[in-house]
Amino acid sequence: MIRHELSSNEWQLSPWLALAALLVIAITFRPFLPANTDVGWLLTVAERVLDGQRLYIDVIETNPPMAVLVYMPAVLVARSFGLSAEMATDALVFAAAFASLAISARILKDSAALNKRAGWSFGLLAFAMLTIAPAETFAQREHIAVVELLPLLALYAVRTTGEKPPLWSIVVAGIGAGLALSFKPYFALGIFCGSAALAFHARSWRLLLVLENWIAGALVVIYALCVVWLYPAYISDILPLIREVYVLLGFSFSGMVGMPAIPIWAAASFAALVLRRSERIDGILLLLLATSFGFMLAFFVQRKGWPYQSYPMIAFAMLGLSYAVSRCTPRNLALNIFGTATLAVTFVASILWFNWGFDKVFDQRPLWSSVARFGPHPKILAITAEPALGHPMVRALQGTWVSRQQGLWVAGYLGSLHKRGMLGPQQEAIVERHAARERAMLIADIKKTEPTVVLVDNYSGRWSTWLADHPDVADLLKDYRPVATINDIELRARPLEIRLH
């Protein structure tokens, strides 16, 4: 009897120990990963807006306001406690992951949808997917959106059993889904596919109209109205820029299929289906795989192929596989080995994929040390379309980014579109107009804030040639002389700065 009680107590304690171990791994993992380019830039934008600059006028960002607003709490926390904004961001995302999983567990606690033992293994994998697997994608918008969506999927899982969830869970899940949708409209594909799977499983299309979906929709409508009212420049300036430039360039369907994200997603989804092949696929597995499929469609629709955009589809496919493994009977050894091995391989592969990224243009650290020699808090200007050249270097050196833009991405797109022969006369005139506006803003920024150092990128493109072709910019920088060239990045500074440092 005593031995049985000890065994029971040990079983109750072991999941918490496993959770603590995963937390230690996740926290230890963070400092060894490169800082994310987009997160670094969006933190800079959030800081500038909190300091009084106007979003889409004084500082330019192509994403909707939520992409900036979501990082403002981290900046405020950092300023209140004397932390770096990056550290505060990581802390808040960890806290959000814990809160999301705790809420999801509470929603499922009294439901027949998930038994306790399966729930723990499922929850531990979910925690690992939220805190370890994202790697460099950590705190990206897609990562935060998945954190926000977990209570909604937990609520959907309860509905697959025909149970009536409590009102508080409906409100929380609806708010989380609404916030996630505010990042990108593409995310609606994932939510719709999950909701449609729920309706299909229950043989009732009324489940598409459940209250949490209405709450999410209402929140998105309120958010859209606020954008129109509070950020008119986003509607008048940024949306035409996105429509007339940004969407023109992307991978073909075959190019998207060739991305590493696809075999990772396919392997996890296929393995989950194989594990349940002898039984009818239950509502939870159908829900997870359908949601994953919806986010896979979103990945294809965006056509950019960036690793962080594939995070939701891989995360939900991995959760589906984890659920299938947890439901596999112990006596079927072969299936258990197959499922566990596939789960381990796809988990490691996803970390490698999310940490690879398209922002690793080169090892930036030698460049950082060279720029740091020009003194503390350097004012940095980069002639490039590559955002990774300046971000997160500016934050690491506690410097100032001279431009109001992340980089000369319109000029970069114009060059790529020319090379591919994708521009007709009318389209070329439109893109040229956007490029001229981008250049005019750069000129105004240089006049307002004289850079300490200028970086001319000849690694990702021939930007020294671009500079020579645009004397309106080059004349402003004529006093800057080459100091060094690192990985085809030319560092230029004024003679006085060179003598001083």
N, C-alpha and C positions, 0 to 999 in steps of 0.2 A: 504494500500500500504506500509506504514511504517512497520506495523507488519510483512508483507511478507518479506520485505528486512531484518529485524532483524532475522527472522527465517532462511533466506538463509545464512546470515552472520554467524549465530550460527552453521549451518550445516557445513559451510566451515571451521570453527575454531575447531569444536569438534574432527575431526580425528587427528589433530595435537596435541591437548591436550591429546587424548588417547595415541598417540605415545610417548609423553613426559612422561606420567604416566608409560607406559611399560618400558621406558628407566630407569626411577628411580627405578622401581622394579628390573629390571635386574641388575643394578649396586649395589643396596643394597643387592641383593641375593648372589653375588659372595663371599664376605668375610665369609659367614656362611657355605660355602661348602668346603669339604676336597679338598686339592690340588690333582691334577691328577698324578698318579704314572708315566705314560708314558710321559706326558708333562714335568714333573720335570726331568726325566732322559734325555730326548731329549734336554732340555735346557742345562743340564750339558755337554752333548756331543757337542752341538753347541759352548759352551764356550771353551771347550778344543780344538776344531778344530780352532777356531779363535785365540787361544793362540799358535797355531803352531803344535799341535798334528795331526797325520795323521789318517783320518777316515779309519776304517777297519784294521788298523795296531796298532796304539798306543791307540786307543779307538774303542771298538767293538760294532757294532750295526747290527742287522739282517735285518733291513729295507733298502730299496734303499736310495740313498743320499738325495732325496727330503724331506724325513722325518726329516732330520737334517737341510737342507738348509732353510726350511720354517720358522724355529725358529731363524735363525741368525739375521734378521732385529730387532727382539725384543731385543736380546742381545746387539746389537749395539746401539739401542735407549736407553736401560737401562744404558749402560756405558756412553753415552753422557750426559744424564740428571740426573744421580745419582739415578735412580730408581731400584727397583728389577726387574729381568727379567720376573717374573710372572706378575707383574703389567703392564709392557710394553706389554707383550703378550696379556693380556686381552684388553688393550686399542687398540692395532692393530686389534684384531679380531672384536671388536665392530665397529671400523672404516671400516673394510672390509665388515661387514654385512650391514652397512649403504650404502656403495658404491655399493654393489651388488644389494640391493633393489632399490636404486636410478636409477641405470643403467637399471634394469629390468622394472621399472616404465616408464622410458623414452622410452624404446623399445616399450612398450605397449600403450603409451600415445595416439598416433594418429591411433591406430589400432581398428578395430571393434571386436577384440578378447575378450576384457574385458571392460565393461562400468565403469564409474568413481565411482559410488556408490559401486558396487560389488568389484571394484579394491581396494578401501580403506579397506573394511572389510577383504578382502583377504590379503592385504599387512600388516595389523596389526597382523593377525595371523601368517603370515610368519616371521615378526619381532620377535614375541614371541617365535616361534619355533627356531629361530636362536640365541636368546639371553637368554631366560629363561629356556625353555625345556631341553637344553643339560645338565644342572646341572653339575655334575662332569665330563661329557664328553666334556665340553666346551674346545675349542682349540685343541681337538684331530684331527687327520688327517681326519677322516670321517666328522667331523663338518666343518672343513675348506673346504673340497671338496664340500659339499653342498652349502656353500657360493659361491664358484667359479662356480658352475653349474647353479645357478638361471638365469643368463642372457641367457644361452643356452636354457633353457626351455621357457623363455619369447620369445625368437626368434622363437623357434618351434611353440609356440602358435600363433604368427603372421602368420607363414606359414600355419597353419590350415585354415586360412581365405582366402588363395590364394593371399594375399598381398605380395608385394616385399619389404623386409626390406632394410634399408640403409646399405651401405658398412661398416661403422664404427661399427654397431651393430654385423655384421657378424664376423669382426676381433676380437672384444672384447669377444664375446661368444666363438669363436673358441679357443682363448688363454686361457680363463677360463677353458674350457673343457680339453684342453691339460695339464694344470697344475694339474687339479684334477686327470687325468689318470696317471700322473707321480707318485702319491702316491702309488697306487696299481693297477695292471692290472685287478683285479676283478671288478673295477668300470666301465669297458667297458660294462659289462652286463647291468647296469642301463641305460647307454647312448644308447646302441644298442636297448634295448626294447622301450625306449622313441622314438627313431628315427624310429623304425619299426612301432610303433603305428601311428606316423605322416604319414608315407607312406601308411599305411592301410587305414587311414581315408580319405586321398586324392586320394586313388586308383591309386597311382603313386609311384612305387618303385625307381624312379629317386630321390625322396626326401631323400633316404639313402645316396646319393652322393652330398648333398648340400655343399657349400663352407666351412661353419663353421666346418663340419666334417673333411674335408680335412685339414684345418688349425690345428685342434686338432691332427689329425693323424701325420701330418708333425712335429708338436712340440714334440710329443712323440718319433718319430724316432730320431730327433735331440738330445733329452734328453738321449735316449738309447745309441747313439753313444758317447756322452760326458761321460756317465758312464763307457763305455768300455775303453775310452781313459784316463780319469782322475782318475778313481777308479778301476784299474785292480784287486785289491785284493777282491773287491766285487764279481767279476766274478770267480776268482780262488779259493777263500776261503769261502765266505759267501754263495753263491748259492749252492755249494755242501752240506754245513751244513744244509741249509733249506730243500733241497731235501732228504737228508739222515737221518735227525733227526726231524726237526720241523713238517713236514707234516705227520709224522707217528702217532702222537697223536692228537686225537680230539674226539668230541662227535659223537655218532651214529646218524642216521637220526631221530630215535625216541627221542633221547636225545635233539636234536635240536628243534624238534617240541614242546617239553615240556618247552622250554624257554619262560619266560613272554613276550618277544618281539613278539611272534607269535600271541597270542590273541589280543594284542594291535593293531598290524598291521591289523589283520583280521577284528576286530570290526570297525576300521576307514574305511577300504576299503568297507566292506559290507554296512555300513551305507551310504556311498557316492553313492553306486549303488542303494540302496533303495530309496534315495531321488530323483533320476533321473529315476526311473523305469517307470514312466508314459510318459516319453519323450525319444527321441533318445539321447543316450549318445554323448555329443558333443566332439569336438577334444581336448579341454583343459583337461577335466576330463579324457578322455582316455589317454592322454599324461602323466598326473600326476600318474595315477594308474599303467600304464605300466612301467614307470620309477621306481616306488616303487616296483613293482614286480621284475624287473631286479635286484634291490639292495637286495631284499629278497633272490633271487638266490645266489647272492654274499655272503650273510650271511651264507647260507647253505654250499656253496662250501668251505668256510674258516674253518668250523667245530669247531671253538673255542668257540662260544657262548658268547663272551664278549659283554657287553651292547653297548659299543661305536661302535662296528661293525654293530649293527642294527640301528644306528641313521639315516642313509639316507633312509632306507626303511620306517621307521616310520614317518620321517619328510615329505616325499613326499605323503604318504598315508594321513597324517593329512592335508596337503595342498589340497589334492583332496577332503577331506571331507569338509574343509572350503569353497572351491569353490562351492561344491554342496549345502551347506547351503546358501551361498550368492545368488544362483540362484533359491532357493525355493520361490514360490509365497507366499505373506503374508496371503492370504486367506486360505491356507492349514495349519491350526494351529497345527494339530497333527504331521504332518511331520516336521514342524519347531521346535516343542518341542523335538521330537525324535532326530533330527539332532544336535540341540544345546546341548542337554544333552549328547549325545554320544561324541561330540567334547570336552566338558568339562571333561568328565570322562577319555577319552583316553589321553587328555593333562596332567592331573594330574598323571595318571598311567605311562605315559612316563617319567615324571620327577622322579617318585619313582624308576623306572627301571634304568634310566641312573645314578641315584645317589646311587643305591645299589652297583653295580660293584662287580667284583671278587677280587678287591684289598683290600677290607676291611677285612683283616685277623684278626685284633683285634684293640682295641683302642690304638693307638700308642703314645698318648700324655704322659702317665706316663713313657714310655721308653725314649722319647725325653728329659724330664726333668732330668732323671738319667744320660743320656749321657752328657748333658750340664754341669753336675757337674765336668766333667773332664777338664774344662777350655774352653776358647773361641777357635773357629775354630778347633774342634777335627778332627783327622784323623780316619775315620771309616772304618772298615772291617766287612763284614757280611758273615758268612758261611751259605748260604741258596740259594735256587732257587727262593724264593719269592721276587719279585722286590719291593713290598710295604714295606718291612722291612727297606730298606735303602733310598727309595725315596718316598716322598720328605723330609724325615728327615734331610738328609745332607744339603739340601738347606735351610731348616728352621733354622738350627743351624750354617749356614755359614761355614760348615766344608769342609773336603776334602774326597772324595770317593777314597779309596786306590786302588781298582781294576779298570782295564780298561773295565770290563764287568758289565752289569746291575746286574748280579747274576750268580750263578752256574746252569743255566737252563739246560744245556746238562746233567749234573749229575742228576738233578731232573727228566728229561725225561727218562734217563736210568733206574732209579729206578721204575718209573711208568710203563715203558714198560716191565720190568722184572716181576712186580706184575701181569700184565695182560697177561703174556705169549705170547707177540706179537713179540718176537725176535727169528728168526732162527739163526743158528751158523754164517752165513755170515753177516747178518744184525747186530748181536751183536758185531762182530769184528769191523764193521764200526763205530758203535755208541761209542764203547769203545775207538776207536782211537780219535774221536772228544772230548770225555770226558777227555782223557789224555792231549790233546792239551789245553783244557780249564784249566786244573789243572796246566799245565806248565806255562801258562800266569799268573795265580794267584800267583804262587810261585815267578815268576820274579817281579810281582807288589809289593809283600810283602817285598822282598829284596830291592826294590827301595824306597819304602815309608813305614816306620815302623808305624803301626797303633797306635793310642792313646788308642782305645778301640776296642775290638772284640766282635761281636754279634754272638752267636751260636743259631740257630733257632731249637728249639725242639717243636715248635707249629705246623708248617705246614709239618714237617718231622723230622726224627731222625737224625739231622745233627751232633750231638755230636758223634753218632755212625759212621757216614761218616768220621768225622775227625779222629777218632781212627783207622779207616780202611785205612787211607792214611797218614802214618807217614812222608812222604815227605813234607806235609803241616803242620802236627801237630808238627813236630820238630822245625819249624820256630816260632811256637806260644807257645813253652813250658814254656816261662817265663811269660806268661799271666795267671793270677789266677782269679777264679770266684769271682766276687764282689757282684752280685745280680742276681736274677732271676725274671723276670716280664713277666707274661703270657707265661711261658715256653720259654722265650728268655733269654739266659744266657749271662750276661755281664762279660767280662773278661778284665783285665788290668794288667800291670806290677806293682810289689810292689811299685816302686818309684811313679808311677802315683797315686796309692791308697793312699800313705802317703801324697802326695801333695794336694790331693783333698778330 
